[in-house]
Amino acid sequence: MALINIPTSADIYIEVNGRRVAAAQSYKVTSARESRYIEAFGSQEPVATVGGRIKHKIQLTRVELCGALEDGVDFYGLEDFNLVIVKPGRKVIYSGCQWAEITQGASVNEVVLESAVLVASRRMALRPGQVV
């Protein structure tokens, strides 16, 4: 029987210049496409549709910096970075990322937890051993 690897928070991370700088416990991705109709004069229905630009919005929860503070890295200074999500049998990389929203919160005697909303310009899915 084959074992299935269940992704963990170690499999969701932010990468800058090939180095992990943060990890997240969970994520939610929304990809939207600006599609439109092609209409012909006098036709009751569109004759075709055309796909447009794709926008990726990623919500990360329980984000924690991984030793990046010592290097002077913080979320507010991050630009043009990658978000890597490792899934069974493939790795999804969102590149050209910018942060859109950052939320911080903590209770007494708790670690400060951050959540972030990112936007990405590109998405790639790689199989094991596949190189970009």
Backbone as CSV, one residue per row, in Angstrom:
resi,resn,N_x,N_y,N_z,CA_x,CA_y,CA_z,C_x,C_y,C_z
1,MET,0.841,-1.174,0.000,0.000,0.000,0.000,0.882,1.231,0.000
2,ALA,0.608,2.178,-0.878,1.399,3.410,-0.980,0.959,4.396,0.090
3,LEU,1.920,5.078,0.653,1.627,6.103,1.646,1.410,7.437,0.951
4,ILE,0.449,8.174,1.421,0.167,9.497,0.871,0.717,10.522,1.843
5,ASN,1.520,11.448,1.333,2.043,12.526,2.169,0.989,13.602,2.305
6,ILE,0.646,13.922,3.532,-0.305,14.983,3.811,0.500,16.268,3.988
7,PRO,0.185,17.337,3.217,0.926,18.582,3.369,0.781,19.156,4.778
8,THR,1.857,19.745,5.283,1.861,20.394,6.595,2.264,21.843,6.423
9,SER,2.315,22.569,7.532,2.701,23.974,7.442,4.133,24.143,6.947
10,ALA,4.972,23.127,7.084,6.339,23.206,6.558,6.332,23.188,5.039
11,ASP,5.199,22.827,4.442,5.091,22.742,2.996,4.484,23.994,2.363
12,ILE,4.204,25.014,3.151,3.669,26.279,2.653,4.639,27.352,3.110
13,TYR,5.413,27.882,2.186,6.430,28.840,2.616,6.672,29.943,1.597
14,ILE,7.202,31.048,2.113,7.578,32.198,1.294,9.072,32.114,1.064
15,GLU,9.458,32.331,-0.189,10.845,32.177,-0.591,11.338,33.477,-1.232
16,VAL,12.498,33.932,-0.803,13.135,35.101,-1.399,14.539,34.689,-1.822
17,ASN,14.842,34.864,-3.108,16.143,34.483,-3.656,16.507,33.037,-3.320
18,GLY,15.540,32.128,-3.420,15.786,30.711,-3.180,15.874,30.304,-1.720
19,ARG,15.621,31.220,-0.794,15.743,30.947,0.636,14.387,31.110,1.329
20,ARG,14.026,30.127,2.176,12.780,30.220,2.939,12.906,31.331,3.969
21,VAL,11.937,32.230,3.972,11.951,33.300,4.971,10.732,33.249,5.876
22,ALA,9.684,32.511,5.483,8.479,32.421,6.313,7.719,31.153,5.960
23,ALA,6.944,30.670,6.922,6.080,29.506,6.714,4.675,29.872,7.168
24,ALA,3.688,29.210,6.587,2.299,29.460,6.951,1.620,28.149,7.301
25,GLN,0.629,28.232,8.180,-0.089,27.026,8.580,-1.127,26.632,7.543
26,SER,-1.763,27.604,6.917,-2.783,27.274,5.925,-2.863,28.365,4.864
27,TYR,-3.529,28.028,3.779,-3.684,28.981,2.683,-5.024,28.797,2.002
28,LYS,-5.439,29.820,1.281,-6.633,29.769,0.449,-6.309,30.590,-0.800
29,VAL,-6.456,29.977,-1.970,-6.140,30.643,-3.221,-7.423,30.913,-3.989
30,THR,-7.532,32.133,-4.500,-8.619,32.495,-5.391,-7.989,32.993,-6.681
31,SER,-8.277,32.304,-7.773,-7.788,32.742,-9.079,-8.989,33.194,-9.883
32,ALA,-8.886,34.374,-10.467,-9.996,34.932,-11.233,-9.500,35.296,-12.629
33,ARG,-10.358,35.073,-13.613,-10.004,35.373,-14.996,-10.966,36.413,-15.539
34,GLU,-10.417,37.409,-16.197,-11.225,38.465,-16.801,-11.703,38.000,-18.176
35,SER,-12.722,37.161,-18.204,-13.250,36.639,-19.462,-14.344,37.558,-19.975
36,ARG,-14.541,37.513,-21.303,-15.606,38.353,-21.869,-16.249,37.660,-23.058
37,TYR,-17.396,38.164,-23.442,-18.162,37.608,-24.551,-17.798,38.311,-25.855
38,ILE,-17.870,37.558,-26.954,-17.765,38.118,-28.295,-19.173,38.056,-28.865
39,GLU,-19.693,39.213,-29.214,-21.073,39.275,-29.691,-21.109,39.678,-31.156
40,ALA,-22.063,39.151,-31.868,-22.268,39.492,-33.274,-23.529,40.348,-33.380
41,PHE,-23.476,41.332,-34.255,-24.621,42.217,-34.452,-25.845,41.405,-34.844
42,GLY,-26.935,41.583,-34.129,-28.193,40.913,-34.431,-28.349,39.542,-33.800
43,SER,-27.313,39.031,-33.140,-27.395,37.714,-32.520,-27.968,37.841,-31.115
44,GLN,-28.815,36.881,-30.753,-29.404,36.876,-29.415,-28.413,36.412,-28.352
45,GLU,-27.446,35.579,-28.762,-26.476,35.008,-27.833,-25.061,35.329,-28.302
46,PRO,-24.109,35.309,-27.377,-22.714,35.519,-27.777,-22.262,34.415,-28.739
47,VAL,-21.362,34.754,-29.656,-20.865,33.760,-30.597,-19.636,33.044,-30.051
48,ALA,-18.993,33.624,-29.040,-17.805,33.005,-28.442,-17.478,33.714,-27.132
49,THR,-16.509,33.168,-26.438,-15.958,33.820,-25.255,-14.445,33.883,-25.417
50,VAL,-13.840,34.865,-24.765,-12.396,35.038,-24.823,-11.879,35.148,-23.395
51,GLY,-10.867,34.339,-23.102,-10.247,34.411,-21.781,-9.300,35.600,-21.707
52,GLY,-9.243,36.204,-20.562,-8.376,37.366,-20.367,-7.325,37.098,-19.313
53,ARG,-6.892,38.168,-18.668,-5.857,38.075,-17.640,-6.323,37.247,-16.454
54,ILE,-5.359,36.543,-15.867,-5.645,35.758,-14.668,-4.999,36.450,-13.480
55,LYS,-5.778,36.586,-12.407,-5.276,37.198,-11.173,-5.323,36.156,-10.060
56,HIS,-4.235,36.065,-9.294,-4.167,35.122,-8.178,-4.121,35.899,-6.876
57,LYS,-5.018,35.538,-5.959,-5.051,36.148,-4.630,-4.911,35.008,-3.629
58,ILE,-3.919,35.116,-2.736,-3.640,34.043,-1.782,-3.772,34.586,-0.368
59,GLN,-4.550,33.899,0.461,-4.689,34.265,1.866,-3.906,33.257,2.692
60,LEU,-2.941,33.742,3.460,-2.135,32.888,4.334,-2.537,33.150,5.776
61,THR,-2.624,32.089,6.573,-2.927,32.253,7.993,-1.813,31.654,8.833
62,ARG,-1.671,32.208,10.012,-0.650,31.787,10.984,0.734,31.769,10.340
63,VAL,1.106,32.914,9.814,2.395,33.072,9.149,3.462,33.378,10.180
64,GLU,4.596,32.724,10.046,5.700,32.938,10.981,7.001,33.089,10.210
65,LEU,7.760,34.128,10.541,9.065,34.322,9.919,10.019,33.240,10.405
66,CYS,10.845,32.725,9.500,11.784,31.643,9.813,13.199,32.190,9.893
67,GLY,13.560,32.800,10.989,14.917,33.292,11.152,15.239,34.477,10.260
68,ALA,14.242,35.011,9.578,14.489,36.112,8.659,14.686,37.442,9.389
69,LEU,14.186,37.534,10.634,14.333,38.778,11.378,15.794,39.127,11.616
70,GLU,16.617,38.092,11.832,18.050,38.343,12.041,18.680,38.949,10.791
71,ASP,18.122,38.628,9.627,18.636,39.157,8.366,17.980,40.480,7.981
72,GLY,17.102,40.989,8.838,16.437,42.256,8.560,15.252,42.141,7.609
73,VAL,14.717,40.940,7.426,13.575,40.745,6.540,12.287,40.850,7.357
74,ASP,11.326,41.624,6.865,9.999,41.657,7.480,8.963,41.675,6.364
75,PHE,7.736,41.347,6.675,6.702,41.261,5.655,6.514,42.581,4.921
76,TYR,6.596,43.677,5.635,6.320,44.973,5.033,7.352,45.354,3.982
77,GLY,8.530,44.756,4.029,9.568,45.053,3.049,9.646,44.062,1.905
78,LEU,8.846,43.001,1.957,8.906,41.982,0.908,8.270,42.467,-0.391
79,GLU,8.971,42.249,-1.502,8.459,42.551,-2.834,8.981,41.511,-3.808
80,ASP,8.201,41.175,-4.800,8.592,40.260,-5.872,9.193,38.958,-5.332
81,PHE,8.425,38.266,-4.496,8.880,37.017,-3.883,8.028,35.860,-4.384
82,ASN,8.397,34.647,-3.997,7.666,33.436,-4.384,6.936,32.853,-3.184
83,LEU,5.779,32.283,-3.439,5.072,31.478,-2.456,5.089,30.058,-2.995
84,VAL,5.599,29.115,-2.196,5.719,27.727,-2.620,4.771,26.877,-1.773
85,ILE,3.977,26.063,-2.454,3.060,25.147,-1.779,3.388,23.746,-2.284
86,VAL,3.855,22.882,-1.381,4.222,21.523,-1.748,3.009,20.628,-1.518
87,LYS,2.599,19.939,-2.577,1.457,19.030,-2.509,1.946,17.636,-2.886
88,PRO,1.185,16.604,-2.558,1.601,15.256,-2.962,1.769,15.169,-4.478
89,GLY,2.968,14.835,-4.922,3.231,14.653,-6.340,3.499,15.911,-7.134
90,ARG,3.473,17.072,-6.510,3.767,18.303,-7.251,4.054,19.459,-6.313
91,LYS,4.601,20.492,-6.887,4.908,21.719,-6.155,4.309,22.874,-6.955
92,VAL,3.562,23.740,-6.287,2.952,24.893,-6.945,3.714,26.135,-6.488
93,ILE,4.157,26.919,-7.464,4.911,28.133,-7.154,4.149,29.332,-7.696
94,TYR,3.837,30.254,-6.812,3.260,31.537,-7.199,4.416,32.526,-7.169
95,SER,4.691,33.161,-8.307,5.838,34.069,-8.368,5.387,35.490,-8.676
96,GLY,6.322,36.419,-8.509,6.004,37.825,-8.696,5.038,38.320,-7.634
97,CYS,5.136,37.776,-6.433,4.183,38.100,-5.364,4.451,39.468,-4.731
98,GLN,3.374,40.092,-4.338,3.387,41.320,-3.549,2.354,41.124,-2.446
99,TRP,2.616,41.720,-1.287,1.601,41.615,-0.240,0.569,42.708,-0.464
100,ALA,-0.690,42.394,-0.170,-1.789,43.343,-0.319,-2.350,43.742,1.044
101,GLU,-2.262,42.825,2.014,-2.818,43.091,3.344,-2.085,42.233,4.362
102,ILE,-1.768,42.813,5.501,-1.109,42.086,6.584,-1.887,42.359,7.868
103,THR,-2.181,41.302,8.623,-2.891,41.437,9.894,-2.054,40.772,10.978
104,GLN,-1.886,41.459,12.104,-1.147,40.900,13.237,-2.068,40.853,14.441
105,GLY,-1.831,39.861,15.291,-2.623,39.770,16.504,-1.978,38.833,17.501
106,ALA,-2.229,39.095,18.779,-1.712,38.231,19.840,-2.487,38.498,21.117
107,SER,-2.519,37.493,21.950,-3.076,37.620,23.293,-1.910,37.589,24.283
108,VAL,-2.203,37.827,25.553,-1.176,37.791,26.578,-0.507,36.419,26.598
109,ASN,0.804,36.393,26.684,1.612,35.168,26.733,1.496,34.299,25.482
110,GLU,1.142,34.875,24.353,1.073,34.128,23.107,2.032,34.723,22.088
111,VAL,2.385,33.909,21.109,3.236,34.354,20.013,2.423,35.244,19.088
112,VAL,3.059,36.275,18.537,2.377,37.142,17.583,2.169,36.350,16.295
113,LEU,0.936,36.281,15.858,0.595,35.566,14.641,0.207,36.577,13.581
114,GLU,0.610,36.302,12.362,0.289,37.195,11.271,-0.481,36.441,10.204
115,SER,-1.370,37.151,9.564,-2.002,36.606,8.368,-1.718,37.605,7.257
116,ALA,-1.691,37.123,6.045,-1.345,37.993,4.930,-2.181,37.638,3.717
117,VAL,-2.473,38.647,2.934,-3.113,38.464,1.643,-2.079,38.871,0.607
118,LEU,-1.808,37.957,-0.322,-0.814,38.199,-1.358,-1.481,38.201,-2.719
119,VAL,-0.871,38.893,-3.658,-1.271,38.800,-5.050,-0.059,38.310,-5.827
120,ALA,-0.296,37.455,-6.812,0.800,36.878,-7.587,0.552,37.101,-9.070
121,SER,1.643,37.268,-9.807,1.498,37.488,-11.244,1.519,36.182,-12.039
122,ARG,2.129,35.131,-11.485,2.233,33.871,-12.214,2.033,32.672,-11.290
123,ARG,1.601,31.551,-11.905,1.444,30.284,-11.185,2.054,29.173,-12.030
124,MET,2.889,28.352,-11.406,3.488,27.198,-12.072,3.278,25.968,-11.210
125,ALA,2.951,24.845,-11.838,2.854,23.570,-11.132,3.955,22.674,-11.666
126,LEU,4.811,22.186,-10.778,5.945,21.348,-11.171,5.775,19.946,-10.626
127,ARG,6.132,18.962,-11.424,6.163,17.559,-11.000,7.495,17.278,-10.334
128,PRO,7.611,16.197,-9.543,8.885,15.870,-8.901,10.014,15.747,-9.939
129,GLY,11.133,16.369,-9.646,12.293,16.308,-10.524,12.260,17.322,-11.667
130,GLN,11.126,17.972,-11.888,11.017,18.965,-12.950,11.699,20.246,-12.502
131,VAL,12.508,20.837,-13.368,13.260,22.042,-13.049,12.701,23.205,-13.849
132,VAL,12.665,24.368,-13.221,12.147,25.570,-13.873,13.175,26.113,-14.833
